[in-house]
Amino acid sequence: MNNIIDRLTNSDEPSVRFKALANVLGRNLDSAEIKSLQEEIKQSSRVRLLLSERDGDGKIPFHPYAKWYGAHWVLASLADIGYPSGDESLIPLREQVYKWLLSIEHERSIRTINGRVRRCASQEGNAIYYLLTLGLADSRTDELAYRLIRWQWADGGWNCDKNPEAVNSSFMESLIPLRALALHAKVTGSIASKATAERAADIFLKRRLYKRQRDNSIMRSDFVILHYPCYWHYDILFGLKVMAEAGFIGDERCRDALELLESKRLPDGGFPAEGRYYKVIERTKSGKRKSGSSLVDWGSVSNKHANEFVTADALYVLKESGRLALSNIK
């Protein structure tokens, strides 16, 4: 284990070092070491690529939800890799997101069918999460949180399925709102956000994070394949990561998913990215993009070779669950 920790803490990628030092080894986020590392992240090649399409006004000239290069996804990526909080140069991107999510057109697209609000709540959830994490939140962020609270389904989650008979929440549309509202409760002290997050967690816990209740079969094959980033998709590592962040990783119902994750550990101690949800492209003069394209490569995809981003997140989850002994690691 020392070897894989050493590999992460000496990675060429500063955001991997941040994940290892801050999330796995628990270094103080206010320490000079971590602050310096976050400034290095800010200047890193991956971050420069993520932000490379900003125009003279500081905006990215695509719809904020354009996969995976619009302002929404760029901010989500920055929040997950340790970008420093409070960077005012990101405010134009924030305003693009608010203009979209708080627009009359967006509100008109939200439908209530059979008493259930049909909403892709991962959109508001991701926005809440990255605005809080990046120090860009304001009263409008609270409004997004209150909307999620009002839209919560009876079983605890959210779903955009417009089938009138749909009664079960979606894993994909519920995990990110859970993550967001747990953080919102932590930052603001909101009792309503805390209670909503707790109800949402039960959607995953009662299904052991990936199993059908009726027969314990795997819900979807993609749920047990590791990815980075997941964007709005779901897999067991992303699920466990959110459980750890939100304080539910100690629940006994996480055990099966934790054991499955541990079974994927490679001989060198790392964990692979077994699939990907993006296609790497180069920036073109025309600026045209295909949905699902990324200027950034997030590391190897292979069943035999470790991916540093996946490994750092997996070790964080195992540490938080008590399955990773760090007593002899400095």
C-alpha positions in Angstrom: 0.0 0.0 0.0 2.9 2.4 0.7 4.0 2.0 -2.9 0.7 3.1 -4.4 0.4 6.0 -2.0 3.9 7.1 -2.9 3.0 6.8 -6.6 -0.1 9.1 -6.1 1.7 11.6 -3.9 4.5 11.9 -6.4 2.3 12.0 -9.5 3.0 14.4 -12.3 -0.7 15.5 -12.1 -1.2 17.9 -9.2 -4.9 17.1 -8.8 -4.0 13.4 -8.2 -1.5 14.6 -5.5 -4.3 16.7 -4.0 -6.7 13.8 -3.9 -4.1 11.6 -2.3 -2.9 14.2 0.3 -6.2 15.8 1.2 -8.7 13.0 0.7 -6.7 9.9 1.5 -4.0 11.1 3.9 -6.2 13.8 5.5 -3.9 16.8 5.2 -5.3 20.1 6.4 -7.0 21.9 3.6 -5.9 25.2 5.0 -2.3 24.2 5.2 0.4 26.0 3.2 1.2 22.7 1.5 -2.4 22.1 0.2 -2.9 25.8 -0.7 0.3 25.7 -2.8 -0.8 22.5 -4.4 -4.1 24.0 -5.4 -2.4 26.9 -7.1 -0.4 24.3 -9.0 -3.7 22.7 -10.0 -4.9 26.0 -11.2 -2.0 26.3 -13.6 -1.9 22.6 -14.7 -2.3 21.5 -18.3 -5.6 19.8 -17.6 -7.1 22.9 -16.1 -5.8 25.1 -18.9 -7.4 22.8 -21.4 -10.7 22.8 -19.5 -10.8 26.6 -19.5 -9.1 27.1 -22.9 -12.3 28.1 -24.7 -13.3 31.0 -22.6 -13.8 34.2 -24.6 -13.0 37.8 -23.9 -15.9 38.0 -21.4 -14.7 34.9 -19.5 -17.5 32.7 -20.8 -17.4 29.4 -22.7 -19.4 30.0 -26.0 -21.5 26.9 -25.9 -24.7 25.9 -24.0 -23.7 25.4 -20.3 -24.8 21.7 -20.5 -23.0 20.9 -23.7 -21.4 17.5 -22.9 -18.6 17.6 -21.7 -17.2 21.1 -22.5 -20.0 23.5 -21.5 -19.6 25.7 -18.4 -21.6 23.4 -16.3 -19.3 20.4 -16.9 -16.1 22.5 -16.7 -17.1 23.8 -13.3 -18.0 20.3 -12.1 -14.6 18.9 -13.2 -12.8 21.8 -11.4 -14.7 21.1 -8.2 -13.8 17.5 -8.2 -10.0 17.9 -8.8 -9.2 20.4 -6.1 -9.3 23.7 -7.9 -8.8 26.5 -5.4 -11.9 28.2 -3.9 -12.8 31.8 -4.5 -11.4 32.4 -8.0 -13.5 35.4 -9.3 -12.4 34.6 -12.9 -14.9 31.8 -12.8 -17.9 34.1 -12.1 -18.8 34.5 -15.8 -19.1 30.7 -16.0 -21.3 30.7 -12.9 -23.5 33.3 -14.5 -23.9 31.2 -17.6 -25.2 28.4 -15.4 -27.6 30.6 -13.4 -29.0 32.1 -16.6 -29.8 28.6 -17.8 -31.1 27.0 -14.7 -33.1 30.0 -13.4 -34.5 30.9 -16.8 -38.2 31.0 -17.5 -37.6 28.6 -20.4 -36.0 26.1 -18.1 -38.8 26.4 -15.5 -41.4 25.8 -18.3 -39.7 22.5 -19.2 -40.3 21.1 -15.7 -43.4 19.0 -15.7 -45.5 17.5 -12.8 -47.2 14.2 -13.8 -49.3 12.2 -11.3 -48.1 14.4 -8.5 -44.4 13.8 -9.2 -42.0 16.5 -10.6 -40.2 15.0 -13.6 -36.8 16.7 -13.5 -33.2 15.8 -14.4 -32.2 16.8 -10.8 -28.5 16.0 -11.4 -28.3 19.3 -13.2 -29.3 21.4 -10.2 -27.4 19.0 -8.0 -24.1 19.4 -9.8 -24.5 23.2 -9.9 -25.1 23.3 -6.1 -22.1 21.1 -5.5 -19.5 22.9 -7.6 -20.7 26.4 -6.6 -20.3 25.5 -2.9 -17.0 23.7 -3.5 -15.5 26.5 -5.6 -16.6 29.3 -3.3 -19.0 30.8 -5.9 -22.3 30.2 -4.1 -24.8 32.9 -3.3 -28.5 33.1 -2.5 -29.3 31.7 -5.9 -27.5 28.5 -4.9 -29.8 28.2 -2.0 -32.8 28.6 -4.4 -31.5 25.6 -6.4 -31.3 23.6 -3.2 -34.8 24.5 -2.1 -36.1 23.4 -5.5 -34.5 20.0 -5.1 -36.1 19.7 -1.7 -39.5 20.6 -3.1 -39.1 18.2 -6.1 -38.1 15.1 -4.0 -40.2 12.0 -4.8 -41.9 10.0 -2.1 -39.2 7.3 -2.2 -36.5 9.9 -1.5 -35.0 10.7 -4.9 -35.7 12.3 -8.2 -36.4 11.2 -11.8 -37.0 12.8 -15.2 -39.0 9.8 -16.5 -42.2 11.2 -18.0 -43.9 7.8 -17.9 -47.0 8.5 -15.7 -46.6 5.1 -14.1 -43.0 5.7 -13.0 -42.8 5.6 -9.2 -39.1 4.8 -8.5 -36.4 7.4 -8.4 -33.4 7.2 -10.7 -29.9 6.3 -9.4 -28.4 8.7 -12.0 -30.7 11.6 -11.1 -30.6 11.1 -7.3 -26.9 10.5 -6.4 -25.7 14.0 -7.4 -28.5 15.8 -5.6 -27.7 13.7 -2.5 -24.1 14.8 -2.8 -25.1 18.4 -3.2 -27.7 18.6 -0.4 -25.4 16.9 2.0 -22.7 19.5 1.3 -25.3 22.3 1.4 -26.4 21.1 4.8 -22.8 21.0 6.0 -22.0 24.5 4.7 -25.2 26.3 5.6 -26.6 24.2 8.5 -29.8 23.7 6.6 -31.9 21.1 8.4 -34.2 20.6 5.4 -31.2 19.8 3.1 -29.8 17.4 5.7 -33.2 15.6 6.0 -33.6 15.4 2.2 -30.1 14.0 1.8 -30.8 11.3 4.4 -34.0 10.2 2.7 -32.1 10.1 -0.7 -29.3 8.0 0.8 -31.8 5.2 1.5 -32.6 4.8 -2.2 -29.0 3.5 -2.6 -28.5 1.8 0.7 -31.6 -0.4 0.6 -30.3 -1.6 -2.8 -26.8 -2.2 -1.5 -25.7 0.5 -4.0 -26.1 -1.8 -7.1 -28.6 -4.6 -6.5 -32.3 -5.1 -7.2 -34.3 -5.6 -4.0 -36.4 -8.4 -5.3 -33.5 -10.8 -6.1 -30.2 -9.1 -5.4 -29.2 -9.2 -9.0 -27.1 -6.4 -10.5 -29.3 -3.5 -11.6 -27.2 -2.5 -14.6 -23.9 -3.8 -15.9 -22.4 -0.3 -16.0 -23.0 0.1 -12.2 -20.2 -2.3 -11.4 -17.6 -0.9 -13.9 -15.3 1.8 -12.7 -15.1 5.1 -14.6 -13.6 8.6 -14.2 -15.2 11.0 -14.6 -18.8 9.7 -14.2 -20.4 13.1 -15.2 -24.1 12.3 -14.6 -23.7 8.5 -14.8 -23.6 6.1 -11.9 -21.1 3.4 -10.8 -20.3 1.8 -7.4 -17.2 3.9 -6.9 -19.1 7.2 -7.5 -21.9 5.9 -5.2 -19.4 5.0 -2.4 -17.6 8.3 -2.8 -20.8 10.2 -2.2 -21.7 7.9 0.7 -18.3 8.8 2.2 -18.7 12.5 1.6 -22.2 12.5 3.1 -21.3 10.4 6.1 -23.1 7.2 5.2 -20.1 5.0 4.4 -20.3 3.3 7.8 -23.7 1.9 7.0 -23.6 -1.9 6.9 -25.4 -1.8 3.6 -22.3 -0.4 1.9 -20.4 -3.6 2.6 -21.2 -5.5 -0.6 -20.2 -2.6 -2.8 -17.0 -2.1 -0.8 -16.1 -5.7 -1.2 -16.8 -5.6 -4.9 -14.6 -2.5 -5.1 -11.8 -4.2 -3.2 -11.9 -7.1 -5.6 -10.9 -4.8 -8.4 -7.6 -3.8 -6.8 -4.7 -4.6 -9.1 -1.4 -6.3 -8.0 0.3 -2.9 -7.7 -2.4 -1.7 -5.3 -4.1 0.6 -7.8 -7.5 0.5 -9.3 -8.4 0.6 -13.0 -10.8 2.8 -15.0 -12.7 0.0 -16.7 -14.7 2.2 -19.0 -15.1 5.8 -20.0 -18.0 8.2 -20.8 -16.0 10.6 -23.0 -14.0 10.8 -26.2 -10.9 12.9 -26.2 -10.7 15.4 -29.1 -8.4 18.3 -30.0 -9.6 21.9 -30.1 -10.7 22.8 -33.6 -10.7 26.2 -35.3 -14.4 25.9 -36.1 -15.2 25.2 -32.4 -17.6 22.4 -33.4 -18.0 19.6 -31.0 -19.8 16.3 -30.7 -21.7 15.6 -27.6 -19.6 13.6 -25.1 -16.3 15.0 -26.3 -13.6 16.2 -24.0 -10.5 18.2 -24.5 -9.0 16.5 -21.4 -7.8 12.9 -21.2 -8.5 11.6 -17.7 -6.0 8.7 -17.8 -5.7 5.1 -18.9 -8.7 2.9 -19.5 -7.7 -0.7 -19.0 -8.6 -3.7 -16.8 -4.9 -4.3 -16.2 -3.4 -0.8 -15.5 -4.2 1.6 -12.7 -5.9 4.9 -13.4 -4.6 7.5 -10.8 -7.9 9.4 -10.6 -9.9 6.2 -9.9 -7.2 4.9 -7.5 -7.2 8.1 -5.5 -11.0 8.0 -5.2 -11.1 4.3 -4.4 -8.5 4.7 -1.6 -10.4 7.6 -0.2 -13.5 5.5 0.0 -11.7 2.6 1.6 -10.0 4.9 4.1 -13.3 6.4 5.1 -14.9 3.0 5.5 -12.1 1.8 7.8 -10.8 -0.7 5.3 -7.5 1.1 4.6 -4.9 1.2 7.4 -2.8 4.4 7.2 -1.1 4.3 10.6 2.3 3.6 9.1 1.9 6.0 6.1 3.1 9.6 6.4 
